[in-house]
């Protein structure tokens, strides 16, 4: 999957869910859409994990100085 931003991935995933919920797809099409949805879900999850690793918190130590800590 090409590098796509989180919002685009979520939009595509919502479209897949709507297609599956609609019930108008045959079995083969449903399986393909389900597989696509699983890949999109993995991609979104990976994106969130990477973003979480980048987040740091500024905390004040006992001397009143601000320092960074990992989230």
N, C-alpha and C positions, 0 to 999 in steps of 0.2 A: 504494500500500500504506500503510495506517495505520502510525503510529509504534508499533512493537512492539519489545520488548526482544530482545536477542541470543539468549537461551536459548529463548524461544518460537519465534523464527525457525528456530533449529537443530532444534528438536523437529518443526516442520512439515516441514522439509526431510528429516529422517529418515523421516517418514511417507510422503512422496512417493517416496523411494527404495525403501522397502519395497513400496509399491504397484507400482512399475515392475518390481522384481525378482521379485515374485510371479508375474507373467506372466498374470494373469487378466483384464487390461484389453484391450479391443479397441483398434484402431489410433487411433481418434479420442480415446478416453479417455487413451491413453498419450501422445499428443501434447499434450493439455491438461495432464496431470500434469507432463510434461517442461518445458513452458513455465512452469508454476507453480514448478517446482524451480529453473529458471534465474533467475527473478525473486527467489526467496528467497535464492539464492546471491549475487546481486548486492547485495541488501539487507544480508546478513550481512557481505559484503566491505566495503561502504561503512561499516557500523557499526565494523568493526575499524580501518579507515583513520582514521576520526574519533577513535577512542579512542587510537590511536597518536600522533596529533597533540597530544593532551592530556597525554601522558606526558612528564614531565621527570625528569631525574636530578640528584640532589644530588652535587656533586663538591667535593673539597677542593682549594683552590688552593695555591700554594707558600707562602703565608703562614699556612696552616692554617685559613683561613676557608671556610665552606661557601657554594657558589653553585649556582644552578640552571642547567642546560643542557638544551636540547631533546634528546630521545631520537633 
